[in-house]
Amino acid sequence: MHSDHPIGVFDSGVGGLSVLREIHHLLPREDLIYVADSAHAPYGDKSKEFILERSTAIFEFFLSHKVKTVVVACNTATAAAVKELRGIYNLPMVAMEPAVKPAAEQTQTGIIGVLATSRTINSNNFQVLFARFADQVQVIPQACPGLVDQVEQGYLDSAETRALVAQYVQPLLAQNADILVLGCTHYPFLKPIIQEIAGATIKVIDSGAAIARRLHHLLHHHGLSSESQQTGSVQFYSSAENGIADGVISELWGSHIKTEKMTEVVSV
């Protein structure tokens, strides 16, 4: 690993772009490689074994590109596979964690709603996280089937998306939650709708900026921060067939993006 090597960032699909943009904003001189595993999205309904298999395949792809660190920009992959990934790869990595701690510090009602996938909510990682704050606040998890699919298809403001958001947010408001934590990297792209439905008095927070800061600290700690004076490159790869994810990625990233096909690396 060298300081001039790129950083790998991946998600089950396009959701991790919400983390990638925070990283690119905070660390503009770093070269970034993003992988959207769109051919297998969403991960929320997949087995732990399948998610670990896909995460391992992506790590091998990153290693073939000599990355210096990996950001697991997917709450579901974090929940299902990050413990095993840390045991397999001797590589600095940053994983996702819902922003329950800052929410616990900011809530006025003492009640926090967490929007996430079912697999994330039911994982041991996040049960432990929720329990850690149980004596301070009431954490109400809300599974959100279908929201990842809406973002993957680029339906950020459709009637169906709005109906789903209302279906998941309103029960939390009814229980007096005054902060909503976005526990999936896809959901920040729906933040305008979530905020509109929740109302101006409800705080809606995610982990993207915190993950970028943690990465900054990790790179500095390992002496891996880029020394380049140039703006870093950002390369986009997808496991889907060529071009399928380009439109959605371009819309979410805010400029025209041409993805490359992620090639599977066969371990010998």
N, C-alpha and C positions, 0 to 999 in steps of 0.2 A: 504494500500500500504506500502510495506517495501523495503528497498534497495536491499535485496536479491531476490526479485521477478523478473521474466523475463520481457522483453520488447516485445511487439507484433508489428509485421511489416506485412502489407498486400498489395496486388495488385490484379488487375483483373486476373492476371496470373503470368508469370515468370519474367516480367519486373522489378518488385521491388527488384529482386536479385541484380540489379546494385546499389541500395541504401543499401541493406543489407550488401554487401561486404564492403562498405565504413564505415558503422557502426561497423562492426566486426573488421575492421582494426584500427579504432580510439579508440574503446571501447572494447578491446579484453577480458576483464574480465566480461562483461555483458552476461547473459543468454538471448538468443534470440529465439523467436518463429515466424516462417514465415508461412503465409497462402497465397497460390496461389489459387485464385477462378477460376481455369482453366475450370471448368464445365460451367462457364458463361462468359468466355472471348470471344471476347474483350468487354469492357464496352463502347467503343466509339460509338457504334450504338444502345445502349440501352437507355431507357427513364430515366429521372431524378428519377422518383419514383422507378424504378427497381434497380437502382444503390444504392439508399438510403436503400432499403430493403435488398440488399446483404451486404452492409456495416454494417448495424445494426446486421445482422446475424453473421457476423465475429466478431464484437465487443462483442456480447454475448458469442461467443466461447472464445474470449480472457479473458473475465471476469471469465469464468469457470476455466481458468488456472491462475487466480490471477495475471494478468500482472500489472505492475506499471505505464506503459505508452504505448501509441500506436503511431506508425508512419504510416500515410496514404501514402504509397509509390506508389501512383497512381495519376497522374495529373487529370485524368478524374473523379475519385472518389472525389478528393479534390474540383474540380469545381462543381460537382453535389450535394455533400452531406455533406461536412465538416462543414458548418454553422449549419446544423440541428444536426449533431453528437455532436458538442460542446454544443448544448442546451440540448441534451438528457443525455450525460454522463459527470459526474464530475470526469474527468480523464485527466491528462496532455496528450496532443497530439501534434504531429508535422505533418504538412501537406506540400505538395509540392508547389513549385512556380518556374516557369521557370526563368532561370538565366538572366533575362533582365537587372537587375541593374548592375552586373559586366560587361555585354556586352556593356551597355551604357557607362561605364567608359573606356572601352578598344578600342572601335571602332575608326577607323581612317577616314572612309568614312561617318560616321553618319548614316549608314544603317545596320539594324540587321534583319536577317531572323530567324523566330521561326518555327520549325517543331513540329507539335502536332496533336492530333486527332481533328476532327471537333467539338466534344462536348466541348473539352477544349477551343478551340479558340472562340467558340460562347457563352461561359459562361460569366455571369456578372463579376465573379471574375477576369477573365483574360482580359476582356475589360477594366476594371478599372485599372489593372496593366499596360496594354499597354498605356492607356491614361495618366498615371502618368509620363511617359517618353516622351510623344509626343512633348514637347517643346525642348527636348534635342536631340532626335534621331528619325529616321523613323523606325518603327517596322513593318515588313512585315510578317504576319502569313501565314503559308503554311500547309493546311490540308494534311495528308498522309494516305489515306485509304489503307489498305492492309499490311502496315509495321508491325503492331502488330501481325497479323496472321502469317507472315513469321517468326518472332522471336518465337512465341508460338510453331511453328512446327519445330524449330531448323534449319531453312533455312537461315543461317547467311551469306552465300556467294554464293547463287545460282544465276543463270542468271536472274531469275524473280525478286529476291531481288535487284540485281544491277540495273535492268531496272527501278524499282520503285524508288529507291534512286535517280537515274539520273533524272527521271521525276519530282521529287519534289525539288531537289537541284538546277538544272540548271536555272530555272526561277529566283531564288533568286540571283544567281551570275550575271545573266543578268541585274539585277536591282542594281548592284554594292554593294551588301551586302558583308562585309568583316568578319562578325562573324555569325555563325550559332548556335542558341540555341536549344538544344534538350529538347523539352517540353513534353516528354513522357518517362517514366522510361524504356521502352523497347528499346528505340533508342540507348542508350550507347553501347549496344551489337552490333550495326551496325556501330559504330564510325569508325572502320578502313575503311569500304567501303565509308562512308560519307566523311571522310577526303581524301581518294584517289580520289574520283570524284570531290570534291571541290577544291583540290589542296593544296599544302603545305603552301601557303600564307594566307589561310583562317583559322581562329580560330574556333574550334568546342568545345562548352562547355556544361556541364550539371550541375545539382544541387545536385548530390549525396553527394559529400564531404561537401557541405554547409549544407545539411540536417543533416549529422552526427555531425557537429559542433554545430548546433542548438540543437540537442538532448542532446549533452554533457552539454551545458549550462543549458538546462531545468532540467536535472537530478540534476545538482549541485545546481540550484536555489531551488529545492524542497527537497534537502537533500536525494536524492534517488540513488546517484551513488553507484555502487557495491563496497563493501569493501573486496571482495574476492581477494585472491592472486593467484587463479587458472584461467586458461583460461576458459572462459564461454562456455556453450553448445549452439549448434544451432540445433533446431528441425524444421523439414519441414513438413507442412501439405498441402493437396490439396483437393479441393471439387470434383475433377474428380475421376473416379473409380480408385481403387488401382493400382498403377504402371504406369498409362497412362502418367503422367508428369515426371516420374523419369528420363528418358533418357535425356530430354531437361534440366531439373534442374541440373542434374549431369554435363552435358556439360558446362552450363553457370557458375556453381559454381566452377568447376575445380576439383571435386573429386566425387567418387561414393556416390550418395544420395538415400536413400530409404524413400519416403514420407509416412506419415500416412494419413488416410482418416479423413478429417475434419468432425466431427459430428455436426449436427445442434442442437443447444440448444433451447429447447422450453421454452419460458417465461411463468411463471404461473401468 
